[in-house]
Amino acid sequence: MTEPHQSYSRERLTILGDLEALSFVPWIRRHAAKLGLSQTISHTSSHRIELEVAGPVDLIDMMELGCSLGPFGVWVETIHRSPIDGGGDQVRDRPS
């Protein structure tokens, strides 16, 4: 349940690294579902995964942290995070 004072956002996460897309994509979907975030994956490859997530900013922060740690066999080098339509103008890049 979302508290009224929580900030809601739609953001694009671009995950770069040595990624096992076949195992990482289902992991991302499960992690987003556990956090209660809506998500859409728009690109997958062995070096880049792009997804859009929507929900409370604190939970998107948790999603980013979870993805940076990833499942066994995945090496995340960096995650580029940017707001989507009206979610603000700050772009945050966080190396993992």
trRosetta pair geometry for C-beta under 8 A, 3 or more apart (Angstrom, degrees):
i j d omega theta_ij theta_ji phi_ij phi_ji
2 6 5.5 -118 -170 55 88 135
2 8 7.3 28 -164 -80 151 106
2 55 7.8 -152 -89 -166 125 79
2 56 5.6 175 -127 -55 105 118
3 6 4.9 103 64 -19 82 105
6 56 4.3 -22 158 -132 133 120
6 57 7.2 -169 178 28 85 81
6 58 6.6 -82 -144 10 112 113
7 56 6.7 104 71 -153 48 67
7 57 4.5 5 84 -4 103 124
8 54 7.5 29 178 180 92 82
8 55 6.8 -88 -141 175 78 20
8 56 5.9 -52 -95 -90 60 48
8 57 7.3 -141 -98 -30 11 76
9 54 7.0 -149 102 -138 44 58
9 55 7.5 -19 55 66 65 37
9 56 7.7 55 18 -170 81 16
9 57 5.0 64 3 -81 125 83
9 60 6.1 -64 70 -6 115 156
9 83 6.3 -87 -165 -122 112 95
9 87 4.6 86 -154 -150 88 116
9 88 7.3 -28 -124 3 120 111
10 52 6.4 9 -178 -179 93 105
10 53 7.4 179 -149 91 52 41
10 54 4.4 -13 -101 -99 78 97
10 83 7.0 84 79 -164 62 66
10 84 4.3 -68 115 59 103 110
10 85 6.9 0 72 51 130 83
10 87 5.3 -136 54 -64 66 135
11 52 7.1 171 89 -151 34 62
11 53 5.8 -15 62 60 83 84
11 54 7.6 156 17 -85 61 50
11 60 5.7 89 31 -163 133 148
11 81 5.7 11 169 -172 130 89
11 82 6.5 161 -158 82 82 32
11 83 5.5 -53 -102 -103 79 43
11 84 6.1 -175 -103 -4 21 90
11 87 6.1 -159 -73 140 72 162
12 50 6.7 -6 -173 -168 101 94
12 51 7.3 166 -152 89 57 36
12 52 5.4 -33 -96 -96 67 74
12 80 7.9 -9 111 109 90 88
12 81 7.2 165 83 -150 53 43
12 82 5.2 -12 55 61 98 86
12 83 7.9 32 14 113 79 3
12 84 5.6 103 -30 -60 92 106
13 50 7.3 167 87 -150 51 47
13 51 5.4 -10 58 63 94 84
13 52 7.8 165 17 -95 72 24
13 53 6.3 20 -4 2 115 112
13 63 7.4 -131 -41 120 159 113
13 64 6.4 -161 -116 -98 134 85
13 67 6.8 101 157 52 148 169
13 79 5.8 -16 -165 -172 98 107
13 80 7.3 149 -158 78 44 52
13 81 5.4 -7 -104 -102 73 78
14 48 6.6 -15 -173 -161 91 100
14 49 7.6 166 -155 84 45 46
14 50 5.0 -10 -106 -103 76 83
14 79 7.0 153 75 -160 49 53
14 80 4.2 -5 55 55 105 104
14 81 7.8 -155 24 -66 69 38
15 19 6.7 98 119 -84 110 145
15 48 6.9 149 79 -154 57 47
15 49 4.5 -6 55 58 109 93
15 50 7.6 -166 20 -75 71 36
15 51 7.7 11 -4 13 107 99
15 67 5.7 -108 -97 164 136 127
15 76 5.8 -58 -168 -131 103 109
15 78 7.9 177 -150 93 44 46
15 79 5.3 -14 -103 -107 68 85
16 47 6.5 8 -152 163 71 74
16 48 5.5 -9 -102 -100 70 77
16 76 7.4 97 73 -159 43 66
16 77 5.3 -54 106 59 87 104
16 78 5.1 1 55 59 108 83
16 79 7.4 -173 20 -82 73 37
16 80 7.4 48 -11 -8 111 96
17 47 7.0 -171 72 -152 24 55
17 74 7.1 81 101 171 128 78
17 75 4.9 -149 168 106 120 66
17 76 4.3 -150 -9 -128 157 28
17 77 4.0 165 -93 -4 85 79
17 78 7.2 160 -56 21 92 51
17 96 7.3 -37 -68 48 140 131
18 46 7.3 -10 -157 161 51 86
18 47 7.1 -17 -98 -105 38 67
18 74 7.2 177 95 -159 68 45
18 75 4.2 24 50 52 101 108
18 77 7.6 86 -5 -34 69 101
19 24 5.3 -57 -172 7 97 162
19 45 7.6 90 68 94 117 51
19 46 5.8 174 68 -171 73 38
19 47 6.4 161 24 -97 98 14
19 48 7.3 -179 24 -20 140 12
19 49 5.9 -145 165 -21 167 109
19 70 8.0 -126 -120 -134 83 151
19 74 5.5 25 -129 -143 58 98
19 75 7.6 -121 -66 54 49 55
19 76 7.2 51 -82 -87 95 68
20 23 4.6 9 115 37 116 105
20 24 5.5 136 76 -22 65 99
20 46 7.3 10 -99 -132 32 78
20 73 5.1 -1 -5 129 146 111
20 74 5.5 -109 23 -81 89 84
21 24 5.7 -61 -120 47 27 106
21 25 5.5 33 179 -29 68 108
21 44 4.3 119 -157 173 133 109
21 45 6.2 -160 -52 119 146 5
21 46 6.0 -98 -12 -81 106 46
21 49 6.3 161 -114 -79 93 109
22 25 6.9 -38 -132 23 13 107
23 26 6.7 -64 -162 41 35 101
23 27 6.3 35 148 -21 67 115
23 71 6.2 -113 138 80 110 142
23 73 6.4 35 70 82 151 132
23 74 7.3 -144 87 -52 107 110
24 27 5.3 -62 -150 40 35 117
24 28 6.1 40 153 -25 71 102
24 49 6.5 -131 113 -45 128 157
24 70 6.5 -25 -124 -150 107 111
24 71 6.5 -162 -102 32 65 109
24 74 5.1 103 -86 -96 118 144
25 28 5.7 -49 -147 31 31 113
25 29 6.6 31 154 -18 62 103
25 41 6.1 61 -144 -137 103 173
25 44 5.6 -14 -75 -111 129 146
25 49 6.8 -167 -84 -131 81 135
26 29 5.5 -52 -148 36 37 113
26 30 6.3 35 155 -18 68 104
27 30 5.9 -56 -149 38 30 109
27 31 6.2 29 154 -19 65 109
27 70 7.2 77 116 -157 149 67
27 71 4.7 -118 -113 -27 161 129
27 74 8.0 -135 53 -15 156 152
28 31 5.8 -57 -145 38 28 111
28 32 6.3 28 157 -18 65 107
28 39 7.1 -151 144 152 97 159
28 41 6.9 101 96 -80 139 125
28 49 7.1 -166 -43 149 160 149
28 51 6.5 -176 161 -37 143 164
28 67 6.5 36 -110 -102 95 105
29 32 6.0 -55 -147 37 28 110
29 33 6.4 27 155 -19 63 108
29 39 6.7 -158 -114 78 58 132
29 41 7.5 -68 -68 -26 94 126
30 33 5.7 -58 -149 37 31 112
30 34 6.4 33 154 -22 66 105
31 34 5.8 -52 -149 33 31 113
31 35 6.6 20 154 -9 63 109
31 63 6.5 128 130 -131 110 76
31 66 5.0 171 -166 133 141 148
31 67 7.3 168 93 -63 159 74
32 35 5.9 -65 -151 44 31 105
32 37 4.4 -89 -163 71 84 104
32 38 7.5 7 163 154 121 5
32 39 4.1 -31 -171 -17 168 140
32 53 6.2 -141 -126 -119 121 112
32 63 6.1 40 -97 -122 73 126
33 36 7.5 40 -176 -73 32 28
33 37 7.7 -92 -64 51 22 66
35 55 7.0 139 128 96 102 165
35 59 4.7 143 173 -171 114 109
35 62 5.8 171 -118 91 135 124
35 63 5.8 -119 33 -68 168 94
35 66 8.0 -145 -46 0 133 151
36 55 6.2 135 106 -135 79 144
36 59 6.5 -63 62 -154 90 161
37 53 4.9 3 165 -166 133 105
37 54 6.5 151 -167 66 81 42
37 55 4.0 -106 -113 -5 76 143
37 59 5.7 -178 -62 130 106 121
37 60 6.7 118 -112 -82 140 67
37 63 5.9 -16 2 -65 163 142
38 53 7.0 150 80 -156 52 52
38 54 4.7 -11 58 54 102 100
38 55 6.6 153 17 -49 69 95
39 51 5.6 6 -171 174 103 123
39 52 6.7 162 -152 84 53 53
39 53 4.9 -13 -100 -101 86 75
39 54 7.7 -170 -73 18 45 68
40 51 6.4 165 83 -158 43 74
40 52 4.8 0 54 52 95 100
41 44 6.3 26 161 -51 123 105
41 49 6.8 -39 -149 -174 109 97
41 50 7.2 126 -162 86 60 53
41 51 4.6 -35 -102 -99 62 99
42 50 4.9 -47 64 99 94 106
42 51 6.6 163 10 -101 76 38
42 52 6.8 53 -22 -12 115 95
43 48 6.4 -11 120 117 118 101
43 49 6.6 177 94 -147 71 35
43 50 4.1 40 41 30 103 108
44 48 7.8 -175 -146 96 24 59
44 49 5.2 14 -113 -113 67 84
44 50 8.0 -129 -60 29 46 64
45 48 5.2 24 51 49 104 76
45 49 7.4 -161 35 -68 55 57
52 84 6.2 19 -138 -35 115 157
53 60 5.5 151 105 -118 127 96
53 63 5.8 171 -149 103 172 168
55 59 4.9 -53 118 77 125 129
55 60 6.1 161 67 -51 89 87
56 59 4.6 81 69 10 90 105
56 60 7.1 -159 95 -7 45 85
57 60 5.5 -53 -147 36 37 112
57 61 6.4 45 151 -24 66 100
58 61 5.5 -48 -154 30 33 117
58 62 6.7 34 147 -18 63 101
59 62 5.3 -45 -150 34 40 115
59 63 6.4 47 147 -23 65 99
60 63 5.3 -46 -148 32 37 117
60 64 6.5 42 150 -21 65 100
60 81 8.0 126 154 -155 114 132
61 64 5.7 -52 -151 33 31 112
61 65 6.5 29 152 -16 64 106
62 65 5.7 -54 -148 38 33 111
62 66 6.2 35 153 -20 66 106
63 66 5.7 -54 -147 37 29 112
63 67 6.3 27 156 -16 64 108
64 67 5.9 -58 -148 39 28 109
64 68 6.3 31 153 -24 64 105
64 79 5.7 164 -154 114 93 156
64 81 6.2 -20 -105 -75 135 142
64 94 6.9 72 164 50 128 140
65 68 5.7 -52 -148 31 31 113
65 69 6.8 22 156 -9 63 104
66 69 6.1 -64 -156 41 31 104
66 70 7.8 106 149 -65 56 34
67 70 6.1 28 -172 -72 40 77
67 76 6.4 121 144 -97 74 161
67 79 6.2 100 100 -94 121 143
68 76 5.2 -142 -142 92 43 144
68 79 5.9 -92 -78 -13 91 130
68 94 7.2 -57 -88 110 140 113
68 96 3.9 -172 -157 -117 97 118
69 76 7.6 -17 5 28 10 130
69 96 7.8 -155 -56 -162 37 123
70 74 3.9 -106 154 88 141 125
70 75 7.6 -139 59 -72 150 13
70 76 5.2 152 -26 -22 131 114
71 74 5.5 73 61 9 67 120
76 79 6.6 6 175 -50 125 94
76 96 4.4 25 106 48 99 164
77 95 6.9 -45 159 -148 61 82
77 96 6.3 152 154 44 10 99
78 93 6.3 6 180 -176 120 95
78 94 7.0 164 -156 85 74 41
78 95 4.8 -45 -100 -110 91 58
78 96 6.1 -165 -90 2 30 83
79 93 7.5 172 87 -151 47 54
79 94 5.6 -10 60 61 91 88
79 96 6.4 71 -11 -46 94 109
80 91 7.2 -7 -173 -179 89 103
80 93 5.1 -18 -110 -106 70 87
81 91 7.1 161 86 -163 54 58
81 92 4.8 -16 67 68 107 90
81 93 7.2 176 23 -85 72 36
81 94 7.0 10 4 7 117 101
82 91 4.5 -10 -101 -117 95 89
82 92 7.7 177 -76 27 50 59
83 86 7.5 -113 151 83 121 28
83 87 2.9 -159 -164 88 110 105
83 88 4.5 150 -37 53 162 77
83 89 7.1 -72 44 -68 130 20
83 90 7.0 72 -12 53 115 63
83 91 7.8 -116 11 -82 74 59
84 87 5.5 48 47 1 47 131
